[in-house]
Amino acid sequence: MATLTSGTAVQQAKKQLRKHVQQRLKQLPPATVLAESQAVLDRLFASPYYTAAQSISCYVSTPSGEVQTDSLILRGLDEGKRIYIPYCPIDDKTKMLMLRLRDKSHFEGLKENRWGIRELDPSEVDSLEDAANPPSPGLDLIVVPGLAFDPYRRRLGHGRGYYDRYITQCLDYPQRFGKKAPPTVALALKAQMVQDGEEIPTNEWDRLPDVLITPDGLYK
């Protein structure tokens, strides 16, 4: 499969693919999203990526169009794992922090933004543990979102590069925390996988997840 390399060509191809996939995802029945989400999470829960991890960062899902993560976050908290969720400061559109949830009630009490995603209150951000700095022990797993994927684990995000940058920043974990950089696991519904005639274009800064989990299996 060919991979586009020209910067302008890649950006245009990504834009077109986003439109196609978004249209496809809009047609997914809620019951399908829930059933496939559970199938994906069952595979994740059974994997050593999850069972061996004590500190996990996880995206907070939109109400539709992607694997739903509420049950993952709540289960992790129930099991005593340190769960961190993304926070993007309003005054810095390139920065993403992973901040620790205090407990289940903290997560369940978060207000939804205009996209229906629970998000942290800016007023509490300074009081929450940041996964990037002690006393955090650093992350053992990063659960990565995306809009589209292929069997080669190539990922199409929403175009802002938050996760590509964050994963790159974790490469210094041996110096910062004395352990390996955390593995990255992406979750995908069937409709998020490329179909005939589609291809995920990539640039040199696009980071591939270590593992991609779908309802049908794992890609490594």
C-alpha positions in Angstrom: 0.0 0.0 0.0 1.5 3.3 -1.0 2.0 6.1 1.5 1.7 9.8 0.6 4.6 11.9 1.7 4.1 15.4 0.3 3.0 17.6 3.2 0.2 19.4 1.2 -1.0 16.2 -0.4 -1.1 14.4 3.0 -3.1 17.2 4.6 -5.7 17.3 1.8 -6.0 13.5 1.8 -6.5 13.5 5.5 -9.2 16.1 5.2 -11.1 14.1 2.6 -10.9 10.9 4.5 -12.1 12.6 7.7 -15.3 13.6 5.8 -15.9 10.1 4.5 -15.4 8.4 7.8 -17.5 11.0 9.8 -20.4 10.5 7.4 -20.1 6.7 7.9 -20.0 7.0 11.7 -23.0 9.3 11.8 -25.1 6.4 10.4 -24.1 3.9 13.2 -27.0 2.9 15.5 -26.2 3.6 19.2 -26.8 -0.1 19.9 -24.0 -1.0 17.5 -21.6 1.5 19.1 -22.3 0.0 22.5 -22.0 -3.6 21.5 -18.8 -3.1 19.6 -17.4 -0.9 22.4 -18.0 -3.7 24.9 -16.3 -6.3 22.5 -13.3 -4.0 22.2 -13.0 -3.4 26.0 -13.4 -7.1 26.7 -10.3 -7.7 24.6 -8.4 -4.8 26.3 -9.4 -6.0 29.9 -8.0 -9.5 29.0 -4.7 -8.1 27.7 -1.5 -7.7 29.7 -1.5 -4.1 28.6 -4.4 -3.4 30.9 -3.8 -6.0 33.6 -0.2 -5.0 34.2 -0.9 -1.2 34.2 -1.3 0.7 37.4 -1.3 4.1 35.9 -3.5 4.6 32.8 -4.4 7.6 30.7 -7.6 7.3 28.7 -9.5 9.5 26.4 -13.1 10.5 27.4 -15.4 9.4 24.6 -17.9 11.4 22.6 -21.5 10.0 22.8 -21.2 8.3 19.5 -18.8 7.5 16.7 -16.0 5.9 18.7 -15.4 3.2 21.3 -17.1 4.3 24.5 -14.7 4.6 27.5 -16.8 5.4 30.5 -16.8 1.7 31.6 -13.0 1.5 31.2 -12.5 4.6 33.3 -14.9 3.5 36.0 -13.5 -0.1 36.1 -10.0 1.2 36.4 -10.9 3.4 39.3 -12.8 0.5 41.0 -9.7 -1.6 40.7 -7.6 1.0 42.4 -5.6 2.0 39.2 -4.5 5.6 38.7 -6.7 7.0 35.9 -5.7 10.1 34.0 -7.8 11.9 31.4 -6.9 14.7 28.9 -7.1 18.4 29.6 -6.3 20.9 26.9 -5.7 24.5 28.3 -7.8 27.1 26.5 -4.9 29.4 26.2 -2.6 26.9 24.6 -4.0 25.0 21.6 -0.9 22.8 21.2 -0.8 21.5 24.8 -2.5 18.5 26.4 -2.1 17.4 30.0 -3.1 14.0 31.5 -4.6 14.7 34.9 -5.6 12.2 37.5 -9.2 11.6 38.5 -9.7 11.5 42.3 -12.4 8.8 42.2 -15.6 7.6 40.5 -17.8 10.4 41.8 -15.2 12.9 40.5 -15.5 11.5 37.0 -19.3 11.1 37.1 -19.7 14.7 38.3 -17.8 16.2 35.4 -19.9 18.5 33.2 -20.2 17.8 29.5 -19.0 20.3 26.9 -20.8 21.2 23.7 -19.7 17.9 22.1 -21.1 15.8 25.0 -17.7 15.0 26.4 -17.1 15.1 30.1 -14.3 17.5 30.8 -12.3 18.8 33.8 -13.2 22.1 35.3 -10.3 24.6 34.7 -10.7 25.8 38.3 -9.6 22.4 39.7 -6.8 21.6 37.2 -3.9 23.0 39.4 -5.0 20.7 42.3 -4.9 17.5 40.2 -1.9 15.2 39.7 -0.2 15.6 36.3 1.0 12.3 34.8 4.1 14.1 33.4 5.5 15.0 36.8 6.3 13.5 40.2 4.6 12.5 42.5 3.0 10.7 39.6 4.9 7.5 38.9 4.4 8.0 35.1 2.0 6.2 32.9 2.0 2.5 32.2 -0.5 2.7 29.4 -2.0 5.3 27.1 -5.4 4.5 25.5 -5.5 6.5 22.3 -8.5 7.7 20.3 -8.8 8.3 16.6 -11.2 8.8 13.8 -9.9 6.1 11.4 -7.4 3.2 11.4 -6.0 0.6 9.1 -4.6 -2.9 9.8 -1.1 -1.5 9.8 -2.0 0.5 12.9 -1.9 3.8 11.0 -4.1 6.3 12.7 -6.1 9.3 11.5 -6.8 11.7 14.3 -9.0 14.8 14.3 -6.2 17.0 13.0 -4.8 18.8 16.0 -1.9 16.5 16.8 -2.4 16.3 20.6 -1.7 12.6 21.0 1.2 12.6 18.5 2.9 15.3 20.5 2.1 13.7 23.9 3.4 10.3 22.9 6.6 11.9 21.6 7.0 13.7 24.9 6.9 10.3 26.7 10.0 9.0 24.9 12.1 10.5 27.8 10.5 8.2 30.4 13.8 6.4 31.0 15.3 9.7 32.2 12.2 11.1 33.8 10.8 8.1 35.6 13.4 5.3 35.2 11.1 3.1 33.1 10.2 2.5 29.5 7.8 4.8 27.7 4.2 3.6 28.1 2.7 1.4 25.4 0.0 3.0 23.4 -3.3 1.1 22.6 -5.8 2.5 20.2 -9.5 1.4 20.2 -11.6 1.3 17.1 -15.1 0.4 16.0 -15.5 -1.6 12.7 -16.7 1.5 10.9 -13.5 3.3 11.8 -11.4 0.8 9.9 -10.5 1.8 6.3 -12.7 0.4 3.6 -12.1 -0.3 -0.1 -10.6 2.7 -1.8 -9.6 4.4 1.4 -6.0 4.9 2.7 -4.7 6.6 5.7 -2.0 9.1 4.7 0.9 9.7 7.0 3.6 12.2 7.8 6.9 11.6 9.6 5.4 13.0 12.9 2.4 10.7 12.9 2.8 8.2 15.8 1.6 4.6 15.3 0.0 3.0 18.3 1.7 -0.1 19.6 -1.5 -2.0 19.4 -4.9 -1.5 17.7 -7.9 -3.3 19.2 -11.1 -3.8 17.2 -14.2 -6.0 17.8 -12.6 -8.5 15.5 -9.1 -8.7 17.1 -5.8 -7.1 17.9 -3.3 -5.6 15.4 0.3 -5.3 16.5 
